[in-house]
Amino acid sequence: MSLETAPGLSVASVTGIDVSLPVAGAGVRAYAFAIDWISRLIFALAWYVVAAFIYNGDGSLRAPPATSARWFFAAVAPALAIYFLYHLVAEIMMRGRTPGKRSAGIRIVTRQGGVPGGGALAVRNIFRLIDSLPGFYGIGLTVMVLSRDSLRFGDMAAGTLLVYEHGDTEIAPPLAAAERLGTLDAAGAEVVADLLQRWGDLGPEARVRLSRRVLERYLGAGADLSEGDELSWRARIERLTPPA
């Protein structure tokens, strides 16, 4: 494995200009994980405390002296589920992010720059069992430092990586747009932004041709491909991006 640091993930766009997604390194990933670890621990303990308080009825947090199925399913099992499923559930609901990743300004994307599906996120989280060995994510951190794109084994298996969505790079506006849209991935939002920025430099035929390709790619059968003047094509593209 190479010690070279990757400048970013390059994704080809329909406008002919590649999209660059800056890759997050081991340091910022460790910071995000620390926030998420504290968060899931607090949530799990909070459930246990509330469940124990209600279950015992006397304000105590003690466990029953004998094994109790009711106690296990009321207090222990939900707390364990919160702790171990925290990342997977958060990443699915927040489209590749967790509270920790959001705080660190990073998110999970596919190798094409899109939002990963539930299957890929599940694979990524299953491999945490390997990456966390022998303790404190020893294997995961070592592999991230040595790999070109700061990947752990879970990322390699799932085809994902983490990129920045805030900071001094141009990635922030496209990712923010994709988060609001829901229908566009990070690369798609960048393509739309790039086309609108270059609109004045393009000729009439190029404007129509690129607008048609963008609509076909990101809206599919629902795209409005009826003929019209340049203003109507621009309006269709602008509808992909909600007001700021």
CORLIN-V600669 format. One record per pair of residues at least 6 apart in sequence whose ideal C-beta (glycine too) atoms are under 8 Angstrom apart, sorted by the first residue. I is the first residue (numbers start at 0). J is the second residue. If there is no record, write none. Layout:
# CORLIN-V600669
i/j
I/J
I/J
This chain:
# CORLIN-V600669
i/j
0/142
0/145
0/146
0/147
1/145
1/146
1/147
2/145
3/147
4/24
4/147
5/22
5/147
5/148
5/149
6/19
6/21
6/22
7/19
7/20
7/21
7/22
7/162
8/19
8/20
8/22
8/108
8/110
8/112
8/148
8/160
8/162
9/17
9/18
9/19
9/20
10/17
10/18
10/19
10/20
10/111
10/112
10/186
10/189
11/17
11/18
12/18
12/186
12/189
12/190
12/193
13/190
13/209
13/212
13/213
13/216
14/190
14/193
14/194
14/197
14/209
14/213
16/193
18/112
18/173
18/185
18/186
18/189
18/190
18/193
19/168
19/169
19/170
20/108
20/112
20/162
20/163
20/170
20/185
20/186
21/162
21/163
21/166
21/168
21/170
22/148
22/149
22/160
22/161
22/162
22/163
23/103
23/105
23/149
23/161
23/162
23/163
24/143
24/149
25/140
25/143
25/144
25/149
27/103
27/104
27/105
27/163
28/103
28/105
28/143
28/149
28/161
29/136
29/140
30/99
30/103
31/97
31/99
31/100
31/102
31/103
31/105
32/99
32/136
33/99
34/98
34/99
34/102
34/103
35/85
35/86
35/89
35/97
35/98
35/99
35/100
36/99
38/85
38/98
38/99
39/81
39/82
39/85
39/86
40/82
42/81
42/82
42/85
43/78
43/79
43/81
43/82
44/78
46/74
46/77
46/78
46/81
47/60
47/74
47/75
47/78
48/60
50/73
50/74
50/77
50/78
51/59
51/60
51/61
51/62
51/74
52/58
52/59
52/60
54/69
54/70
54/73
54/74
55/61
62/70
62/74
63/70
85/97
86/97
86/124
86/127
87/120
87/121
87/124
89/96
89/97
89/98
90/96
90/97
90/107
90/115
90/120
90/123
90/124
91/117
91/120
93/101
94/106
94/114
94/178
94/181
95/106
95/107
95/108
95/114
95/115
95/120
96/105
96/106
96/107
100/106
100/107
100/161
104/163
104/164
104/165
104/166
105/161
105/162
105/163
105/164
106/161
106/162
106/164
106/174
107/115
107/120
107/123
107/159
107/160
107/161
108/114
108/115
108/159
108/160
108/161
108/162
108/184
108/185
109/115
109/119
109/158
109/159
109/184
110/158
110/159
110/160
111/184
111/186
112/184
112/185
112/186
112/189
113/184
113/185
113/186
113/187
114/177
114/184
114/185
115/123
115/157
115/158
115/159
119/157
119/158
119/159
120/157
120/159
122/153
122/156
122/157
123/153
123/154
123/156
123/157
123/159
124/153
125/153
126/151
126/152
126/153
126/156
126/157
127/139
127/153
129/138
129/139
129/152
129/153
130/136
130/138
130/139
130/142
130/151
130/152
130/153
131/137
131/138
131/139
132/138
136/151
138/151
138/152
139/151
139/152
139/153
140/151
142/150
142/151
142/152
143/149
143/150
143/151
146/155
148/154
148/160
149/160
149/161
150/160
153/159
154/160
154/161
162/170
162/185
163/170
164/170
164/171
164/174
164/175
164/185
165/171
170/185
170/189
172/188
172/192
173/185
173/186
173/188
173/189
173/192
174/185
174/188
175/188
176/183
176/188
176/191
176/192
176/240
176/241
177/183
177/184
177/185
177/187
177/188
179/241
180/188
180/239
180/240
180/241
182/217
182/218
182/239
183/191
183/217
183/239
187/216
187/217
188/240
190/213
190/217
191/213
191/217
191/236
191/239
191/240
192/240
194/209
194/210
194/213
194/236
195/233
195/236
195/237
195/240
198/206
198/233
201/209
203/229
206/229
206/232
206/233
207/229
207/232
210/232
210/233
210/235
210/236
211/224
211/232
213/236
213/239
214/222
214/223
214/224
214/235
214/236
215/222
215/224
217/239
218/239
223/235
